[in-house]
Amino acid sequence: MNIKDLSQPGWQITDSLELYHVKAWGQGYFDINEAGHVVARPDPKGETTIDLHEVIQGLKARDITAPVVLRFPDILAHRLRRLHDAFARAIAENEYRNRYAAVYPIKVNQQRLVVEEVYRYGAEFGYGLEAGSKPELLAVMAMTENSPDRLIVCNGFKDDSYIETAMLATKLGRTIVPVVENFAELGLIIKQAARLNVRPRIGVRVKLASEGSGRWRDSAGEKSKFGLFITEILEVVEVLKTHDMLDCLKLVHCHPGSQLQDIRRIKDAINELAHVYAELKLLGAGLEYIDVGGGLGVDYDGSRTNFASSMNYNMQEYANDVVYRIASICDARGIDHPMIISESGRAIAAYHSVLVFNTLGRSALDNFRVTGKEDEGYAAGELPQPVLDLIEAYRDVSPRRLVECWHDALTAREQCLQMFNLGLMSLEFRGLAERLYWATCTKIREVARKLEKIPEELEDLESILSDIYFCNMSVFQSLPDSWAIEQLFPIMPLHRLDEEPKRRAVLADITCDSDGKIDRFVSHRDIKRTLEVHEINANDEYYLAAFLVGAYQETLGDLHNLFGDTHVVHIRLEDDGHWWIDEVVMGDTANLVLQYMEYDVAELYPALARDCERAIRAGRMTIAESQALKRFYEAELNGYAYLE
């Protein structure tokens, strides 16, 4: 038996799978191999995997260092097919007499390569794109070259030039539908259509009475920013009749919310929208499409519950409910089944991206060591009484006196701080009290871990004593939803998963902001305040990864502390089972992020060079030292914004 076997008795890969709930949130796309490394499986039912630690080592050999976002286009393709297949089954089971197509909202991940891949992989299913602004529409128009049958949906508030752009796309032959978000937009559509001599396809977004759920519950319902009230929609019908354009009203749309975790909210929204569709169709509108919007969730914690970071349904149940409810209402009203559109961007994109980052070091409170004999060597009365109380609390820790010793340590520590602040305790004794307090807490924790039930007052001790692992990334850039709305993302070590992780930690990024940390982690039907991690070995890099980050995170990230975009690498799987690098997008350099903030980078180097000459004249530097400094400065300006 080797040393590792002695130090890690009984720990198996299955223990790591259970600890980090990989099977639950991974949905078959992620697993752990026999080497203890996380692997990606582009086809959840397939046997072929991609070793992520092997990928990181391969990138390192190519001078591409962490932090890095790994994208797996094959997972993206599988998500698109899974969505299509779910609706295909629902359509067949319900004898639905039309088809389904997704439109991908590019706001979910606007990176060009991602949008191009979605559009390319979605071609066989007739999937389209959704634009929420004029710049997005300009990009979409170019990407949809020679694709007259694939739908473009235009959401967002629109001005005259946005509408003109949509009408020009109609003249180009695009199947494009500007959705009326507020009543004034209808007049712009009518005006530009007349000026450009086109018969537009028009959509209306319905302001549902049905409420949303979860973090985005207010994005649906009567107080939402999206859509028209029923009264306004009836006015739209009258205006279109007046202009002999009621046949141009082709689509009804709703926004039921984002990341809907409760299937009941989806049922309510679809039911209401389908009734609106049927009524408008009976009024003579030329409706052909029903757009159920977004809302299809992602089970970030794998609990399959009505929890903000989860969902109490799956993709098939979602498709079944959408198709069944639309079909039932249309059949009851005697109208044709419309083509079903959804904007399920999160469900499409989330799984295909993984953020990998390395740790830079840690801060640990249980490193303080004492002997329990700290009163020896001092004369009677020399040690302050609170320090003596801490020594006694440390000595007396036992299963029977855990809570009592905890209370004694808390009281003594508070008294020490008060005495120090009043000038009644030296810095030396303050330091001794600090060591004693944390050593006592650690001793209490170790005893408590062996109990069948931890006393309620000690339940937070693990969090109090947790390490801080410093990580080479910016929460604000790469995981903004973790900071802004407390979104949970699965986070775990990338390797060493055949070893028991004996440390508990919160993660701190490299920004100088106290909010730049992660202290909420996935746990089955709960939230953990610490993450199980391994000891950091001095000579080895320790990698962690955040999963399901393909939706919104890259586009919402900011430049806090001038940490810009990370490297992005597209990894594909060959038919022979080997992975290869399809595309590398290098992360932001220091000079690039400085330019974002309007620094004149061309002036930075000359300013430093002038100071070097001054230092040479003053005798503070030699010419050789000056040249070395300038070379270093120039290299750093052109280097990765993160730590290398």
C-alpha positions in Angstrom: 0.0 0.0 0.0 1.5 3.3 -1.0 1.6 6.5 1.1 -1.6 7.9 -0.7 -3.5 4.8 0.1 -2.6 5.1 3.8 -3.5 8.8 3.9 -6.7 8.4 1.9 -8.3 5.1 3.1 -11.5 4.2 1.3 -11.9 7.4 -0.8 -13.2 6.6 -4.2 -14.2 8.5 -7.4 -17.8 7.8 -6.5 -17.3 9.7 -3.3 -16.2 12.8 -5.3 -19.2 12.3 -7.7 -21.5 12.3 -4.7 -19.8 15.2 -2.8 -19.9 17.6 -5.8 -23.3 16.2 -7.1 -21.8 15.9 -10.6 -24.3 13.4 -11.9 -27.2 15.7 -10.8 -26.2 19.0 -12.4 -23.9 17.5 -15.1 -26.8 15.9 -17.0 -24.4 13.4 -18.4 -22.2 16.1 -20.0 -19.6 16.0 -17.1 -18.1 13.1 -15.1 -14.9 12.0 -13.3 -12.5 9.5 -14.9 -10.3 6.9 -13.2 -7.4 9.4 -13.0 -9.5 11.6 -10.8 -9.9 14.3 -13.5 -13.2 16.0 -14.6 -14.1 15.0 -18.1 -16.6 16.4 -20.6 -18.8 14.1 -22.5 -20.3 15.8 -25.6 -22.8 13.0 -26.0 -24.2 12.1 -22.6 -25.0 8.6 -23.8 -21.6 8.1 -25.5 -18.4 6.6 -24.0 -15.9 9.1 -25.4 -14.8 11.9 -23.1 -12.4 14.8 -23.0 -10.1 15.0 -19.9 -10.2 18.7 -18.9 -7.0 18.5 -16.8 -5.3 17.1 -19.9 -6.7 19.9 -21.9 -5.4 22.5 -19.5 -1.9 20.9 -19.5 -1.9 20.9 -23.3 -2.9 24.6 -23.3 -0.2 25.4 -20.8 2.4 23.8 -23.1 1.1 26.1 -25.8 1.6 29.2 -23.5 -2.1 29.6 -22.9 -2.5 29.8 -19.2 -5.4 29.9 -16.8 -7.9 31.6 -16.3 -9.4 30.2 -19.5 -13.0 29.5 -20.7 -13.3 26.1 -22.4 -16.1 25.9 -24.9 -17.4 22.6 -26.2 -19.2 23.2 -29.5 -20.2 19.5 -29.6 -22.2 20.0 -26.3 -23.9 23.1 -27.9 -24.9 20.9 -30.9 -26.3 18.3 -28.6 -28.3 20.8 -26.7 -29.9 22.0 -29.9 -30.7 18.5 -31.0 -32.1 17.6 -27.5 -34.4 20.6 -27.7 -35.6 19.7 -31.2 -36.1 16.0 -30.2 -38.1 17.0 -27.1 -40.6 19.0 -29.2 -40.6 16.4 -32.0 -41.8 13.8 -29.4 -44.4 16.2 -28.0 -45.7 17.0 -31.5 -46.0 13.4 -32.4 -47.7 12.4 -29.1 -50.2 15.2 -29.4 -50.8 14.9 -33.1 -49.8 18.5 -33.5 -50.3 19.8 -37.0 -47.4 22.1 -37.4 -43.7 22.3 -36.4 -41.4 23.8 -33.8 -38.3 25.9 -34.2 -36.1 27.7 -31.7 -34.7 31.2 -32.2 -31.5 31.8 -30.2 -31.4 35.1 -28.4 -27.9 36.3 -29.1 -27.9 38.4 -25.9 -27.4 35.1 -24.0 -23.9 34.8 -25.4 -23.1 37.3 -28.2 -19.6 36.0 -28.9 -19.4 35.7 -32.7 -18.1 32.1 -32.6 -21.0 31.0 -30.3 -23.7 32.6 -32.4 -22.2 31.2 -35.6 -22.0 27.7 -34.1 -25.6 27.9 -32.9 -26.8 29.0 -36.3 -24.8 26.4 -38.2 -25.8 23.5 -35.9 -29.4 24.7 -36.0 -29.7 24.7 -39.7 -31.0 21.1 -40.0 -33.8 22.0 -37.6 -34.7 25.4 -39.2 -33.7 27.3 -36.1 -33.4 31.1 -36.3 -32.0 34.0 -34.3 -33.4 36.7 -32.0 -32.1 40.2 -31.8 -32.9 42.5 -28.9 -31.3 45.7 -30.2 -30.3 47.4 -33.4 -26.6 46.4 -33.1 -27.7 42.8 -32.6 -29.9 43.0 -35.6 -27.1 44.4 -37.7 -25.0 41.4 -36.7 -27.9 38.9 -37.3 -28.6 40.3 -40.8 -25.0 39.5 -41.9 -25.0 36.1 -40.3 -28.2 35.0 -42.0 -27.0 35.5 -45.5 -29.0 33.6 -48.1 -31.3 32.0 -45.4 -34.8 33.2 -46.4 -36.6 30.4 -44.5 -35.0 30.9 -41.1 -36.8 33.2 -38.7 -35.5 36.4 -37.2 -37.4 37.8 -34.3 -36.7 41.4 -33.3 -37.4 42.3 -29.7 -36.4 45.2 -27.5 -37.5 48.8 -27.7 -37.2 50.2 -31.2 -36.6 53.6 -32.8 -37.2 54.6 -36.4 -33.8 53.4 -37.6 -34.2 50.0 -35.9 -37.6 49.6 -37.7 -36.1 50.7 -41.0 -33.3 48.1 -40.6 -35.9 45.4 -40.1 -37.9 46.6 -43.1 -34.8 46.6 -45.3 -34.1 43.0 -44.1 -37.6 42.2 -45.3 -36.7 43.5 -48.8 -33.6 41.3 -48.7 -35.8 38.3 -48.4 -35.4 37.6 -44.7 -38.2 36.1 -42.7 -38.1 38.8 -40.1 -40.7 39.7 -37.5 -40.3 43.0 -35.5 -42.3 42.5 -32.3 -44.3 45.5 -31.0 -43.2 46.2 -27.5 -45.0 49.5 -27.0 -47.8 51.0 -29.1 -45.7 53.7 -30.7 -43.6 51.1 -32.5 -46.6 50.1 -34.6 -46.7 53.6 -36.3 -43.0 53.3 -37.1 -43.5 49.9 -38.7 -46.5 51.1 -40.8 -44.5 54.3 -41.9 -41.3 52.4 -42.9 -43.3 49.6 -44.6 -45.1 52.1 -46.8 -41.9 54.1 -47.5 -40.0 51.0 -48.6 -43.0 49.3 -50.2 -43.0 46.0 -48.2 -45.6 43.9 -46.6 -44.1 43.3 -43.2 -44.5 40.4 -40.8 -45.5 42.0 -37.5 -45.5 40.5 -34.0 -47.0 41.7 -30.7 -45.8 40.9 -27.3 -48.6 40.3 -24.8 -48.2 41.6 -21.2 -49.4 38.5 -19.4 -51.4 38.6 -16.2 -49.7 35.4 -15.3 -46.8 36.0 -12.9 -43.2 34.8 -13.3 -41.3 33.0 -10.6 -37.9 33.0 -9.0 -35.3 35.9 -9.3 -37.0 37.2 -12.4 -40.6 37.0 -11.3 -41.1 40.7 -11.9 -40.1 40.4 -15.6 -43.5 38.9 -16.2 -47.0 40.0 -15.1 -48.8 43.3 -15.4 -45.9 45.4 -13.9 -43.3 44.0 -16.4 -41.5 46.2 -18.8 -42.4 43.9 -21.7 -45.4 43.9 -23.9 -48.8 45.4 -24.5 -52.0 45.2 -22.4 -54.9 43.5 -24.0 -56.6 46.8 -24.6 -53.5 48.0 -26.5 -53.5 44.8 -28.6 -57.1 45.4 -29.6 -56.1 48.9 -30.7 -53.3 47.3 -32.7 -55.9 45.2 -34.5 -58.0 48.3 -35.3 -55.1 50.3 -36.6 -54.0 47.4 -38.8 -57.5 47.0 -40.1 -57.5 50.7 -41.0 -54.3 50.3 -43.0 -55.5 47.0 -44.6 -52.6 45.2 -42.8 -54.3 42.9 -40.3 -53.0 40.0 -42.4 -49.5 41.3 -41.5 -50.0 40.4 -37.9 -48.1 37.1 -37.9 -46.9 36.4 -34.4 -47.9 36.7 -30.8 -45.2 36.6 -28.2 -44.9 36.6 -24.4 -42.1 36.8 -21.8 -43.0 34.4 -19.0 -39.7 35.2 -17.2 -36.2 33.9 -17.1 -35.0 30.7 -15.5 -38.5 29.6 -14.5 -38.1 27.0 -11.8 -41.7 26.1 -11.4 -43.5 24.3 -14.2 -46.9 25.8 -13.0 -45.8 29.3 -14.1 -45.0 27.9 -17.6 -48.4 26.2 -17.8 -50.2 29.4 -16.8 -48.3 31.6 -19.2 -48.7 29.3 -22.2 -52.4 28.8 -21.5 -53.0 32.6 -21.4 -50.9 33.2 -24.5 -52.7 30.5 -26.5 -56.1 32.0 -25.7 -54.9 35.4 -26.9 -53.6 33.8 -30.1 -56.9 32.1 -30.7 -59.0 35.2 -30.1 -56.8 37.3 -32.4 -56.9 34.6 -35.1 -60.7 34.6 -34.9 -60.7 38.4 -35.2 -59.1 38.0 -38.7 -55.3 38.4 -37.9 -53.0 36.6 -40.2 -51.3 34.8 -37.4 -48.9 31.9 -38.2 -46.5 31.8 -35.2 -46.8 31.6 -31.4 -43.6 32.6 -29.6 -43.6 31.3 -26.1 -40.4 33.3 -25.2 -37.7 32.1 -22.9 -38.0 30.8 -19.4 -36.8 27.2 -19.9 -34.5 26.7 -17.0 -31.2 25.1 -16.2 -30.8 22.9 -13.2 -27.7 24.5 -11.8 -27.7 22.6 -8.5 -29.2 19.3 -9.8 -31.8 19.1 -7.1 -34.8 19.1 -9.6 -36.7 21.3 -7.2 -38.7 24.6 -7.1 -35.6 26.5 -6.2 -34.2 29.6 -7.8 -31.1 27.8 -9.1 -33.0 24.7 -10.1 -36.2 23.6 -11.9 -38.9 21.1 -11.0 -39.3 19.8 -14.5 -37.2 18.7 -17.4 -37.0 19.7 -21.1 -39.4 17.0 -22.2 -42.0 18.0 -19.7 -41.6 21.6 -20.8 -42.1 20.6 -24.5 -45.1 18.4 -23.6 -46.9 21.2 -21.8 -46.3 23.8 -24.4 -47.5 21.6 -27.3 -50.4 20.1 -25.4 -51.8 23.4 -24.2 -51.5 25.2 -27.5 -53.1 22.3 -29.4 -56.0 21.9 -26.9 -57.0 25.6 -27.1 -56.6 25.7 -30.9 -58.7 22.5 -31.3 -61.4 23.8 -29.0 -61.6 27.0 -31.0 -61.5 25.3 -34.4 -58.3 27.1 -35.7 -55.2 25.8 -37.3 -52.2 24.9 -35.2 -49.5 27.6 -35.4 -45.8 27.1 -35.7 -44.3 27.1 -32.2 -41.3 29.3 -31.5 -39.3 29.4 -28.3 -36.3 31.6 -27.2 -34.7 29.0 -24.9 -31.2 30.6 -24.9 -30.1 29.7 -21.4 -31.0 26.0 -21.9 -29.1 26.0 -25.2 -25.9 27.7 -24.2 -25.3 27.2 -20.5 -23.8 23.7 -20.5 -21.2 24.2 -23.2 -18.8 26.6 -21.4 -16.5 25.9 -18.4 -14.4 28.5 -16.6 -11.1 27.0 -15.4 -8.9 29.0 -13.0 -5.8 28.2 -10.8 -5.3 29.0 -7.2 -2.6 31.4 -6.1 -2.5 30.6 -2.4 -4.6 30.4 0.7 -5.3 32.0 4.1 -6.1 29.5 6.9 -7.2 30.3 10.4 -6.4 26.8 11.7 -2.7 27.4 11.1 -2.3 28.9 14.5 -0.5 26.5 16.9 -0.4 26.5 20.7 0.7 24.0 23.3 -1.7 24.8 26.1 1.2 25.7 28.3 1.4 29.3 27.3 1.1 30.5 30.9 4.6 28.9 31.7 7.4 31.4 31.9 5.3 34.3 33.1 5.3 35.6 36.6 2.0 35.3 38.6 -0.3 38.1 37.5 1.7 39.0 34.5 -0.7 37.4 32.0 -4.0 39.3 31.7 -7.0 37.3 33.0 -8.8 37.0 29.6 -5.6 35.3 28.2 -5.6 32.9 31.1 -9.2 32.1 30.4 -8.4 31.4 26.8 -5.6 29.0 27.9 -8.0 27.2 30.2 -10.7 27.0 27.4 -8.1 25.4 25.1 -7.1 22.8 27.7 -10.7 21.9 28.6 -12.1 21.2 25.1 -13.8 17.8 25.3 -17.0 16.3 23.8 -18.9 17.0 27.0 -17.8 20.7 27.3 -17.7 21.8 23.6 -20.4 24.5 23.8 -19.1 25.7 27.2 -15.5 26.1 25.9 -16.9 27.8 22.8 -18.7 30.4 25.0 -15.7 30.9 27.2 -13.4 31.5 24.2 -15.8 34.0 22.7 -16.1 35.9 26.0 -12.4 35.9 26.7 -11.5 37.1 23.1 -14.0 40.0 23.4 -12.5 41.0 26.7 -8.9 40.9 25.2 -10.0 43.2 22.4 -11.6 45.7 24.8 -8.5 45.7 27.0 -6.2 46.3 24.0 -8.4 49.1 22.7 -8.2 50.8 26.1 -4.4 50.5 26.2 -4.5 47.9 28.9 -3.0 45.0 26.9 0.3 44.8 25.0 0.5 43.9 21.3 2.4 40.7 22.4 -0.5 39.6 24.6 -3.0 40.5 21.9 -1.1 38.2 19.5 -1.1 35.4 22.1 -4.8 35.8 22.7 -5.4 35.6 18.9 -3.4 32.4 18.5 -5.2 30.8 21.5 -8.6 31.8 20.3 -8.2 30.3 16.8 -6.5 27.2 18.1 -9.4 26.7 20.5 -11.9 27.0 17.7 -10.0 24.5 15.6 -9.8 22.0 18.5 -13.6 22.4 19.1 -14.2 21.8 15.4 -12.1 18.7 15.3 -14.0 17.2 18.2 -17.4 18.3 16.8 -16.7 16.5 13.5 -16.7 13.2 15.4 -20.1 13.7 17.0 -23.2 12.2 15.5 -25.0 15.5 15.8 -23.2 18.8 16.0 -24.7 21.3 18.6 -26.7 24.0 16.9 -24.4 26.8 18.3 -21.4 25.2 16.6 -23.0 24.6 13.2 -21.3 27.8 11.7 -17.9 26.8 13.0 -16.9 25.2 9.7 -17.7 28.4 7.8 -15.9 30.5 10.5 -12.8 28.4 10.2 -12.9 28.0 6.4 -9.9 28.8 4.4 -9.8 31.6 1.8 -8.4 30.2 -1.5 -7.2 33.0 -3.7 -8.1 32.3 -7.3 -6.7 33.8 -10.5 -10.0 35.2 -12.0 -12.4 38.1 -11.6 -15.9 37.2 -10.3 -17.1 40.5 -11.9 -15.8 39.6 -15.3 -16.4 35.8 -15.5 -19.2 35.0 -13.0 -21.1 38.3 -12.7 -24.4 36.6 -11.8 -22.7 35.0 -8.8 -22.0 38.4 -7.4 -25.0 40.4 -8.7 -27.9 38.0 -8.1 -26.3 35.2 -6.0 -26.7 32.7 -8.9 -25.3 29.3 -8.0 -22.8 27.7 -10.4 -21.4 24.2 -9.9 -17.8 24.7 -8.8 -15.3 21.9 -8.0 -11.7 20.9 -8.3 -10.6 19.9 -11.8 -8.3 17.1 -10.7 -7.1 15.1 -7.6 -10.7 13.8 -7.2 -9.3 10.4 -6.3 -8.2 12.0 -3.0 -10.4 13.1 -0.2 -10.6 17.0 -0.1 -9.9 17.7 3.6 -10.1 21.5 3.5 -13.1 23.8 3.4 -12.8 27.1 1.7 -14.5 30.2 0.3 -13.0 31.5 -3.0 -11.6 35.0 -3.4 -10.8 36.5 -6.7 -7.8 38.8 -7.5 -9.7 42.1 -7.6 -9.2 44.4 -4.7 -12.9 44.4 -3.9 -14.4 42.7 -0.8 -17.3 41.5 -2.9 -15.0 39.6 -5.2 -15.6 36.2 -3.6 -17.8 33.1 -3.8 -19.2 31.7 -0.6 -22.3 29.9 -1.9 -21.9 26.5 -3.4 -24.1 23.8 -4.9 -25.5 21.3 -2.4 -28.3 18.9 -2.9 -31.5 20.9 -2.1 -29.4 23.4 0.0 -26.6 25.9 -0.3 -23.1 25.2 1.1 -21.2 28.1 2.5 -17.8 26.5 1.9 -16.4 24.3 -0.8 -14.5 21.0 -0.2 -11.0 21.4 -1.6 -7.5 19.8 -1.3 -4.4 21.1 0.3 -2.4 23.2 -2.1 0.9 21.5 -2.9 3.8 23.9 -3.1 5.1 22.6 -6.5 1.8 21.8 -8.2 -0.8 24.1 -9.7 -4.3 23.4 -8.3 -7.2 24.0 -10.7 -10.8 24.7 -10.0 -13.6 25.0 -12.5 -17.0 26.7 -12.7 -19.5 24.9 -14.9 -22.7 25.9 -16.8 -21.3 29.4 -17.5 -22.2 29.6 -21.2 -25.3 31.8 -20.7 -25.0 35.5 -20.0 -21.7 35.4 -18.0 -19.4 36.4 -20.9 -21.6 39.2 -22.1 -22.5 40.6 -18.6 -18.9 40.7 -17.4 -17.2 44.1 -16.6 -13.7 45.4 -16.4 -13.4 45.8 -12.6 -9.7 46.4 -11.8 -9.1 46.2 -15.5 -9.4 42.4 -15.6 -10.8 41.8 -19.1 -11.9 38.8 -21.1 -10.1 35.6 -20.3 -8.6 33.3 -23.0 -11.3 31.2 -24.7 -10.6 27.9 -26.3 -13.0 25.8 -28.4 -12.4 22.1 -27.9 -13.8 19.5 -30.3 -13.9 15.7 -30.2 -12.6 13.8 -33.1 -14.3 10.6 -34.3 -11.2 8.6 -33.1 -11.9 9.9 -29.5 -9.1 12.5 -29.4 -9.7 16.1 -28.6 -8.3 19.0 -30.6 -8.2 22.8 -30.4 -10.6 24.2 -33.0 -10.2 27.9 -32.2 -8.3 30.1 -29.7 -9.4 33.6 -28.8 -6.7 35.2 -26.7 -7.7 37.1 -23.6 -7.4 40.8 -23.2 -3.9 42.3 -22.8 -3.1 45.1 -20.3 -2.9 47.7 -23.1 -6.2 46.7 -24.5 -8.2 47.1 -21.2 -6.4 50.4 -20.7 -7.7 51.5 -24.1 -11.2 50.5 -23.1 -10.9 53.0 -20.2 -9.6 55.7 -22.6 -6.0 55.7 -21.7 -3.7 56.7 -24.5 -1.5 53.6 -24.6 0.8 55.2 -27.2 1.8 57.8 -24.5 2.4 55.4 -21.6 5.7 53.9 -22.8 7.3 57.3 -23.9 6.3 58.7 -20.5 8.1 55.9 -18.7 11.1 56.2 -21.1 11.5 59.8 -20.2 11.5 59.0 -16.5 14.2 56.4 -17.1 16.4 59.0 -18.7 15.9 61.3 -15.7 16.8 58.4 -13.4 20.0 57.8 -15.4 21.0 61.4 -15.1 20.3 61.4 -11.4 22.5 58.3 -10.9 19.6 56.1 -9.6 19.8 53.7 -12.6 22.3 52.5 -15.0 21.6 52.4 -18.7 21.4 48.6 -18.6 18.9 48.8 -15.7 16.9 51.4 -17.7 16.7 49.2 -20.8 15.7 46.2 -18.7 12.9 48.2 -17.1 11.6 49.5 -20.4 11.6 46.0 -21.9 9.7 44.7 -18.8 7.2 47.5 -19.0 6.5 46.9 -22.7 6.2 43.2 -22.3 3.7 43.6 -19.4 1.6 46.1 -21.5 1.3 43.4 -24.2 0.8 40.6 -21.7 -2.3 38.9 -20.3 -4.3 41.1 -17.9 -4.5 38.2 -15.4 -1.7 36.7 -13.3 0.7 34.4 -15.2 
